[in-house]
């Protein structure tokens, strides 16, 4: 295992590092460091150019696979590429459903401490405990490729099992729930009248002169800013992107009531030290949003889908809500006068939204597509909580897939943002979003 920890250190030093420094960092005797480096060299994972510094050999296919895994799990990738982890993965590949009784105590420890938190496996039953390898995950696919493993079941088998599990949850959705009668009546009426269908109206949308001008300005500023970034040193680019992530995390969570300041978030993400006045929920929200941003980098080539929305919601609400990644089972609303789709009709409306997205993703301007999608997503309000955070992330995912920079909805202008959503006005929302985008990047 230790030689893979050395790999982790080498990734932190792209220019290379000498064995003495590795020894100091790990507190391991220098002869042992040389032994591990020799093993890594024999596997063609590291090389030693002139100057005595060891570097990662990025021309090796295995190294490329390790880098892919490292991008998804920067803190634990060295554990995932080890032979010990492969041993557990082999067992999970043998059957679609593997019972706890089929595993060693050490296997269970690995599954509970590493696999489950990273969603490599899904616990499909608690008593008896039954696990399943999560074949629809990019990380699982990368791990199987790296370890040269092939499961005894396919993605269709896995999806069929998930669908059957979902059917057992339908009863939860249609059970009577404790909601204010006015809200239930308001949302039911909204659905029966079709008022919760917004995207159908985008076909008649015509760009006026003001919005056309803002779109042109946004396109120009986007190109200029990308060229500006590309002219900078890689380390400076990374610093700027990190600063954007911290600013985005502060604003998107602050809009929803998180009291951590920008300084709190900067310090916490830099040092890991929790601010005294921050609640556990606020800490989870900060960590989860960062993880969600990293997750979407991995998924950049993946189109918007219900599965992606659920995965994103699971990450955003992890350790916060019991029903993370699951559609709501009670009535909710955005603002007192903004009804949403009733819980029993969420899946129907989400499928309609995905059809609209696929039909228009290559014809509508990216900002129109992202804005229309976001408004419709918020009208449906598919989850019990976290809809705003997930909706904003998905809208940015659409923009970034079309080579646009992501936009930050600022906490200080949130009333304008909510007003555009409440009015269900695409022109108003575009005016707000484009103005925010131009202001963010023209500097």
VORO-983567 format. One record per residue (C-alpha): x, y negated, z negated; chain. Coordinates in Angstrom, 1 decimal. Example, Ala and Ser with C-alpha at 12.3 -4.5 7.8 and 13.67 -1.06 7.14 Angstrom:
% residues 2
<rec <12.3 4.5 -7.8> A> <rec <13.7 1.1 -7.1> A> 
END
This chain:
% residues 443
<rec <0.0 0.0 0.0> A> <rec <2.8 -2.4 -0.8> A> <rec <4.2 -2.5 2.7> A> <rec <0.8 -3.8 3.8> A> <rec <1.0 -6.6 1.2> A> <rec <4.3 -7.5 2.9> A> <rec <2.4 -7.8 6.2> A> <rec <0.1 -10.3 4.4> A> <rec <3.1 -12.4 3.4> A> <rec <4.6 -12.3 6.9> A> <rec <1.3 -13.6 8.3> A> <rec <1.7 -16.6 6.0> A> <rec <5.2 -17.3 7.5> A> <rec <4.9 -17.3 11.3> A> <rec <8.5 -18.6 11.5> A> <rec <9.7 -15.6 9.5> A> <rec <10.9 -14.9 5.9> A> <rec <14.0 -13.3 4.5> A> <rec <13.7 -10.1 2.3> A> <rec <15.0 -12.0 -0.8> A> <rec <12.0 -14.4 -0.7> A> <rec <9.6 -11.4 -0.3> A> <rec <11.2 -9.8 -3.3> A> <rec <10.7 -12.9 -5.4> A> <rec <7.1 -13.3 -4.3> A> <rec <6.1 -9.7 -5.1> A> <rec <8.4 -9.1 -8.0> A> <rec <9.7 -5.9 -6.3> A> <rec <13.3 -4.8 -6.2> A> <rec <15.1 -5.9 -3.1> A> <rec <16.1 -2.2 -2.0> A> <rec <12.4 -1.3 -2.1> A> <rec <11.6 -4.4 0.1> A> <rec <14.1 -3.2 2.6> A> <rec <12.6 0.3 2.5> A> <rec <9.1 -1.1 3.3> A> <rec <10.4 -3.4 6.0> A> <rec <12.2 -0.4 7.6> A> <rec <8.9 1.5 7.6> A> <rec <7.1 -1.4 9.2> A> <rec <9.8 -1.8 11.7> A> <rec <9.6 1.9 12.6> A> <rec <5.9 1.3 13.3> A> <rec <6.9 -1.6 15.5> A> <rec <4.8 -4.0 13.4> A> <rec <7.7 -6.3 12.4> A> <rec <11.0 -7.3 14.0> A> <rec <14.1 -9.0 12.8> A> <rec <15.5 -11.6 15.2> A> <rec <18.7 -13.5 14.6> A> <rec <19.0 -15.3 11.3> A> <rec <17.9 -12.4 9.0> A> <rec <14.3 -13.4 9.0> A> <rec <11.6 -10.8 9.5> A> <rec <8.6 -11.8 11.6> A> <rec <5.4 -10.1 12.7> A> <rec <5.6 -8.3 16.1> A> <rec <2.6 -9.8 17.9> A> <rec <3.3 -7.9 21.1> A> <rec <2.3 -4.6 19.5> A> <rec <-1.4 -3.6 20.1> A> <rec <-1.7 -2.4 16.5> A> <rec <-0.6 -5.9 15.4> A> <rec <-3.3 -7.5 17.5> A> <rec <-5.8 -5.2 15.8> A> <rec <-4.5 -6.2 12.4> A> <rec <-4.7 -9.9 13.3> A> <rec <-8.3 -9.4 14.3> A> <rec <-9.1 -7.7 11.0> A> <rec <-7.1 -10.4 9.1> A> <rec <-9.2 -13.1 10.8> A> <rec <-12.4 -11.5 9.4> A> <rec <-11.1 -10.7 5.9> A> <rec <-8.0 -12.9 5.2> A> <rec <-7.8 -11.8 1.5> A> <rec <-8.3 -8.0 1.8> A> <rec <-7.2 -7.0 5.3> A> <rec <-4.0 -5.4 3.9> A> <rec <-6.2 -2.9 2.0> A> <rec <-8.3 -2.2 5.0> A> <rec <-5.4 -1.2 7.3> A> <rec <-3.8 1.2 4.7> A> <rec <-3.9 5.0 5.1> A> <rec <-5.9 5.2 1.8> A> <rec <-8.7 3.2 3.3> A> <rec <-8.6 5.3 6.5> A> <rec <-9.2 8.4 4.3> A> <rec <-12.4 6.9 2.9> A> <rec <-13.5 5.6 6.3> A> <rec <-13.1 9.1 7.8> A> <rec <-15.6 10.5 5.2> A> <rec <-18.1 7.7 6.0> A> <rec <-17.8 8.6 9.7> A> <rec <-18.9 12.2 9.2> A> <rec <-22.6 11.6 8.6> A> <rec <-25.1 8.8 9.0> A> <rec <-26.0 9.1 5.4> A> <rec <-23.4 10.2 2.8> A> <rec <-24.3 10.9 -0.8> A> <rec <-22.3 9.8 -3.8> A> <rec <-21.9 13.5 -4.7> A> <rec <-19.9 14.1 -1.5> A> <rec <-17.3 11.5 -2.5> A> <rec <-14.4 11.5 -5.0> A> <rec <-14.4 8.9 -7.8> A> <rec <-11.6 7.0 -6.1> A> <rec <-13.7 6.9 -2.8> A> <rec <-16.6 5.5 -4.7> A> <rec <-14.4 2.9 -6.3> A> <rec <-13.1 1.8 -2.8> A> <rec <-16.7 1.7 -1.5> A> <rec <-18.1 -0.3 -4.3> A> <rec <-15.1 -2.7 -4.7> A> <rec <-14.1 -3.2 -1.1> A> <rec <-16.6 -1.7 1.4> A> <rec <-19.9 -2.9 -0.1> A> <rec <-18.8 -6.6 -0.7> A> <rec <-17.4 -6.8 2.9> A> <rec <-20.6 -5.1 4.2> A> <rec <-18.6 -2.3 5.8> A> <rec <-21.1 0.0 4.3> A> <rec <-24.8 -0.3 3.4> A> <rec <-26.2 1.2 0.2> A> <rec <-29.5 2.6 1.6> A> <rec <-30.6 4.3 -1.6> A> <rec <-29.8 3.6 -5.3> A> <rec <-31.1 6.8 -6.8> A> <rec <-29.7 9.1 -5.5> A> <rec <-26.9 6.8 -4.3> A> <rec <-26.6 7.1 -0.5> A> <rec <-24.3 5.1 1.7> A> <rec <-24.1 4.5 5.5> A> <rec <-21.3 3.0 7.6> A> <rec <-22.7 -0.3 9.0> A> <rec <-22.1 0.3 12.7> A> <rec <-23.6 -3.1 13.8> A> <rec <-20.8 -5.1 12.2> A> <rec <-17.8 -6.5 14.1> A> <rec <-15.5 -5.8 11.2> A> <rec <-16.5 -2.1 11.2> A> <rec <-15.9 -1.9 14.9> A> <rec <-12.4 -3.4 14.5> A> <rec <-11.6 -1.0 11.7> A> <rec <-12.7 2.0 13.7> A> <rec <-10.5 0.9 16.6> A> <rec <-7.5 0.3 14.4> A> <rec <-7.7 3.7 12.6> A> <rec <-8.7 5.6 15.9> A> <rec <-11.9 6.9 14.3> A> <rec <-15.2 7.8 16.0> A> <rec <-18.3 8.2 13.9> A> <rec <-20.5 11.3 14.3> A> <rec <-23.5 9.0 14.9> A> <rec <-24.1 6.0 17.2> A> <rec <-25.4 2.5 16.8> A> <rec <-28.9 3.6 17.9> A> <rec <-29.0 6.2 15.1> A> <rec <-28.0 3.5 12.6> A> <rec <-30.5 1.0 13.9> A> <rec <-33.4 3.5 13.9> A> <rec <-32.6 4.2 10.2> A> <rec <-32.6 0.5 9.5> A> <rec <-36.0 0.0 11.2> A> <rec <-37.5 2.9 9.2> A> <rec <-36.2 1.3 6.0> A> <rec <-37.7 -2.0 7.1> A> <rec <-41.1 -0.4 7.5> A> <rec <-41.0 0.6 3.8> A> <rec <-40.6 -3.1 3.0> A> <rec <-43.7 -4.2 5.0> A> <rec <-45.9 -3.6 1.9> A> <rec <-43.9 -6.3 0.1> A> <rec <-44.6 -8.8 2.8> A> <rec <-48.4 -8.3 2.8> A> <rec <-49.0 -8.0 -0.9> A> <rec <-50.9 -10.9 -2.4> A> <rec <-48.4 -13.4 -3.7> A> <rec <-48.8 -16.3 -6.2> A> <rec <-48.8 -19.4 -4.1> A> <rec <-50.9 -22.6 -4.4> A> <rec <-54.2 -22.1 -2.5> A> <rec <-53.7 -25.4 -0.7> A> <rec <-50.3 -24.3 0.7> A> <rec <-51.8 -20.9 1.8> A> <rec <-54.7 -22.6 3.5> A> <rec <-52.5 -25.2 5.1> A> <rec <-50.0 -22.6 6.5> A> <rec <-52.7 -20.2 7.7> A> <rec <-54.5 -23.1 9.5> A> <rec <-51.1 -24.1 11.1> A> <rec <-50.6 -20.6 12.4> A> <rec <-54.2 -20.1 13.6> A> <rec <-54.1 -23.3 15.6> A> <rec <-50.7 -22.5 17.0> A> <rec <-49.2 -25.6 15.4> A> <rec <-46.2 -23.7 14.3> A> <rec <-45.2 -23.1 17.9> A> <rec <-42.9 -26.0 18.8> A> <rec <-40.5 -24.8 21.5> A> <rec <-43.3 -24.4 24.1> A> <rec <-43.5 -28.2 24.3> A> <rec <-39.8 -28.5 25.3> A> <rec <-40.8 -27.6 28.9> A> <rec <-42.5 -31.0 29.3> A> <rec <-39.7 -32.9 27.6> A> <rec <-38.2 -35.6 29.8> A> <rec <-35.0 -37.4 28.8> A> <rec <-35.6 -41.1 28.5> A> <rec <-32.9 -43.7 29.3> A> <rec <-31.8 -44.1 25.6> A> <rec <-31.3 -40.3 25.0> A> <rec <-29.6 -39.9 28.4> A> <rec <-27.2 -42.6 27.5> A> <rec <-26.4 -41.0 24.1> A> <rec <-25.9 -37.6 25.8> A> <rec <-23.4 -39.1 28.2> A> <rec <-21.6 -40.8 25.3> A> <rec <-21.5 -37.6 23.4> A> <rec <-20.1 -35.7 26.4> A> <rec <-17.3 -38.3 26.8> A> <rec <-16.5 -38.4 23.1> A> <rec <-16.5 -34.6 22.9> A> <rec <-13.9 -34.3 25.7> A> <rec <-11.8 -37.1 24.2> A> <rec <-11.7 -35.6 20.8> A> <rec <-10.8 -32.1 22.1> A> <rec <-7.9 -33.6 24.1> A> <rec <-6.9 -35.5 21.0> A> <rec <-6.9 -32.3 18.9> A> <rec <-4.9 -30.4 21.6> A> <rec <-2.2 -33.0 21.6> A> <rec <-1.5 -32.5 17.9> A> <rec <0.8 -30.0 16.2> A> <rec <-1.0 -26.7 15.4> A> <rec <-0.5 -27.3 11.6> A> <rec <-2.1 -30.7 11.9> A> <rec <-5.0 -29.2 13.9> A> <rec <-5.6 -26.7 11.2> A> <rec <-5.5 -29.4 8.5> A> <rec <-8.1 -31.5 10.4> A> <rec <-10.4 -28.5 10.9> A> <rec <-10.0 -27.6 7.2> A> <rec <-11.0 -31.1 6.3> A> <rec <-14.1 -30.9 8.5> A> <rec <-15.1 -27.6 6.9> A> <rec <-14.9 -29.1 3.4> A> <rec <-16.9 -32.2 4.5> A> <rec <-19.5 -30.0 6.1> A> <rec <-19.8 -27.8 3.0> A> <rec <-20.3 -30.8 0.8> A> <rec <-23.0 -32.4 3.0> A> <rec <-25.0 -29.3 3.9> A> <rec <-25.2 -28.1 0.3> A> <rec <-25.7 -31.6 -1.1> A> <rec <-28.7 -32.0 1.1> A> <rec <-30.2 -29.0 -0.7> A> <rec <-29.4 -30.4 -4.2> A> <rec <-25.9 -29.1 -4.9> A> <rec <-24.3 -31.6 -7.3> A> <rec <-20.6 -30.9 -6.6> A> <rec <-18.9 -33.9 -5.2> A> <rec <-16.6 -34.0 -2.2> A> <rec <-13.6 -34.2 -4.6> A> <rec <-15.0 -31.2 -6.6> A> <rec <-15.2 -29.1 -3.4> A> <rec <-11.8 -30.2 -2.1> A> <rec <-10.1 -29.2 -5.4> A> <rec <-12.1 -26.0 -5.9> A> <rec <-11.3 -24.7 -2.4> A> <rec <-7.6 -25.7 -2.8> A> <rec <-7.0 -24.3 -6.3> A> <rec <-9.9 -22.1 -7.1> A> <rec <-10.5 -24.1 -10.3> A> <rec <-14.2 -24.5 -11.0> A> <rec <-15.5 -27.9 -11.9> A> <rec <-16.8 -28.0 -15.5> A> <rec <-20.2 -29.4 -14.6> A> <rec <-20.8 -27.1 -11.6> A> <rec <-23.3 -24.3 -12.1> A> <rec <-22.5 -20.7 -11.0> A> <rec <-25.1 -21.1 -8.2> A> <rec <-23.3 -24.2 -6.9> A> <rec <-20.0 -22.3 -6.9> A> <rec <-21.6 -19.5 -5.0> A> <rec <-23.1 -21.9 -2.5> A> <rec <-19.7 -23.4 -1.8> A> <rec <-18.0 -20.1 -1.4> A> <rec <-20.8 -18.7 0.7> A> <rec <-20.9 -21.7 3.1> A> <rec <-17.2 -21.4 3.7> A> <rec <-17.6 -17.7 4.4> A> <rec <-20.5 -18.4 6.7> A> <rec <-18.4 -20.8 8.8> A> <rec <-15.6 -18.2 9.0> A> <rec <-18.2 -15.5 10.0> A> <rec <-19.5 -17.7 12.9> A> <rec <-15.9 -18.1 14.2> A> <rec <-15.8 -14.3 14.6> A> <rec <-19.3 -14.3 16.2> A> <rec <-18.6 -17.1 18.6> A> <rec <-19.2 -14.9 21.7> A> <rec <-22.4 -13.5 20.2> A> <rec <-25.7 -14.9 21.2> A> <rec <-28.3 -16.1 18.7> A> <rec <-30.5 -13.2 17.5> A> <rec <-32.7 -12.2 14.6> A> <rec <-29.9 -9.9 13.4> A> <rec <-27.4 -12.8 13.4> A> <rec <-29.8 -15.1 11.6> A> <rec <-30.3 -12.4 8.9> A> <rec <-26.6 -11.7 8.6> A> <rec <-26.0 -15.4 8.2> A> <rec <-28.7 -15.7 5.6> A> <rec <-27.2 -12.8 3.6> A> <rec <-23.9 -14.6 3.5> A> <rec <-25.4 -18.0 2.6> A> <rec <-27.6 -16.5 -0.2> A> <rec <-25.2 -13.8 -1.5> A> <rec <-25.1 -13.6 -5.3> A> <rec <-27.9 -16.2 -5.4> A> <rec <-31.1 -14.6 -4.2> A> <rec <-32.2 -10.9 -4.4> A> <rec <-33.9 -11.0 -0.9> A> <rec <-30.8 -12.4 1.0> A> <rec <-31.0 -11.4 4.6> A> <rec <-34.7 -10.5 4.4> A> <rec <-37.6 -12.5 5.6> A> <rec <-39.8 -14.3 3.1> A> <rec <-42.8 -12.6 1.3> A> <rec <-44.6 -15.8 0.2> A> <rec <-45.8 -19.0 1.6> A> <rec <-43.5 -22.1 1.6> A> <rec <-43.2 -25.5 3.2> A> <rec <-40.5 -28.0 4.2> A> <rec <-42.2 -31.1 2.8> A> <rec <-45.7 -31.4 1.2> A> <rec <-47.2 -32.3 4.6> A> <rec <-45.1 -29.8 6.7> A> <rec <-46.7 -26.3 6.7> A> <rec <-44.6 -23.3 7.9> A> <rec <-45.4 -19.9 9.4> A> <rec <-47.2 -17.6 7.0> A> <rec <-45.0 -14.7 5.8> A> <rec <-46.9 -12.0 7.6> A> <rec <-46.3 -13.7 11.0> A> <rec <-42.6 -14.6 10.6> A> <rec <-41.3 -11.7 12.6> A> <rec <-43.7 -12.5 15.5> A> <rec <-42.7 -16.1 15.6> A> <rec <-39.0 -15.3 15.3> A> <rec <-39.2 -13.0 18.3> A> <rec <-40.9 -15.8 20.2> A> <rec <-38.1 -18.2 19.3> A> <rec <-35.5 -15.7 20.5> A> <rec <-37.3 -15.2 23.8> A> <rec <-37.4 -19.0 24.3> A> <rec <-33.6 -19.2 23.4> A> <rec <-32.7 -16.6 26.0> A> <rec <-34.8 -18.1 28.7> A> <rec <-33.4 -21.6 28.2> A> <rec <-29.8 -21.1 27.0> A> <rec <-28.3 -21.7 30.4> A> <rec <-30.7 -24.4 31.7> A> <rec <-31.3 -26.9 28.9> A> <rec <-28.6 -29.3 27.8> A> <rec <-26.8 -27.8 24.7> A> <rec <-28.0 -30.6 22.5> A> <rec <-31.6 -30.2 23.6> A> <rec <-31.3 -26.4 23.2> A> <rec <-29.7 -26.7 19.7> A> <rec <-32.2 -29.3 18.6> A> <rec <-35.3 -27.5 19.8> A> <rec <-34.1 -24.3 18.3> A> <rec <-33.4 -25.9 14.9> A> <rec <-36.8 -27.6 14.7> A> <rec <-38.6 -24.4 15.6> A> <rec <-36.5 -22.4 13.1> A> <rec <-37.3 -24.9 10.3> A> <rec <-41.0 -24.8 11.2> A> <rec <-41.1 -21.0 10.9> A> <rec <-38.9 -21.3 7.7> A> <rec <-38.4 -17.5 7.9> A> <rec <-36.6 -17.1 4.5> A> <rec <-37.6 -17.8 0.9> A> <rec <-34.7 -20.2 0.5> A> <rec <-31.6 -21.3 2.5> A> <rec <-33.5 -22.1 5.7> A> <rec <-31.9 -25.5 6.1> A> <rec <-28.3 -24.3 5.7> A> <rec <-28.9 -21.3 8.0> A> <rec <-30.7 -23.5 10.6> A> <rec <-27.9 -26.0 10.7> A> <rec <-25.3 -23.3 11.1> A> <rec <-27.2 -21.7 14.0> A> <rec <-27.6 -25.1 15.7> A> <rec <-23.9 -25.7 15.5> A> <rec <-23.3 -22.1 16.8> A> <rec <-25.2 -23.0 19.9> A> <rec <-23.2 -26.2 20.4> A> <rec <-19.8 -24.5 19.9> A> <rec <-20.7 -21.7 22.3> A> <rec <-21.2 -24.5 24.9> A> <rec <-17.8 -26.0 24.1> A> <rec <-19.2 -28.8 22.0> A> <rec <-17.9 -29.8 18.6> A> <rec <-20.1 -29.0 15.6> A> <rec <-22.2 -31.8 14.1> A> <rec <-22.5 -32.6 10.4> A> <rec <-25.9 -33.7 9.0> A> <rec <-24.8 -36.2 6.4> A> <rec <-26.3 -36.2 2.9> A> <rec <-26.6 -40.0 3.0> A> <rec <-28.8 -39.9 6.1> A> <rec <-30.9 -36.8 5.1> A> <rec <-34.1 -38.8 4.9> A> <rec <-33.8 -39.6 8.7> A> <rec <-33.1 -35.9 9.3> A> <rec <-36.1 -34.7 7.3> A> <rec <-38.3 -37.3 8.9> A> <rec <-37.5 -36.0 12.4> A> <rec <-38.2 -32.5 11.3> A> <rec <-41.4 -33.4 9.5> A> <rec <-42.6 -35.3 12.7> A> <rec <-41.6 -32.3 14.8> A> <rec <-40.3 -34.8 17.3> A> <rec <-37.6 -33.7 19.7> A> <rec <-36.8 -37.2 20.9> A> <rec <-36.5 -38.4 17.3> A> <rec <-34.4 -35.5 16.3> A> <rec <-32.1 -35.9 19.3> A> <rec <-31.6 -39.6 18.6> A> <rec <-30.6 -38.7 15.1> A> <rec <-28.3 -35.8 16.0> A> <rec <-26.6 -37.5 18.9> A> <rec <-26.0 -40.7 16.9> A> <rec <-24.6 -38.6 14.0> A> <rec <-22.3 -36.7 16.4> A> <rec <-21.0 -39.8 18.1> A> <rec <-20.4 -41.5 14.8> A> <rec <-18.5 -38.4 13.5> A> <rec <-16.1 -38.1 16.4> A> <rec <-15.6 -41.5 17.8> A> <rec <-13.2 -42.2 15.0> A> 
END
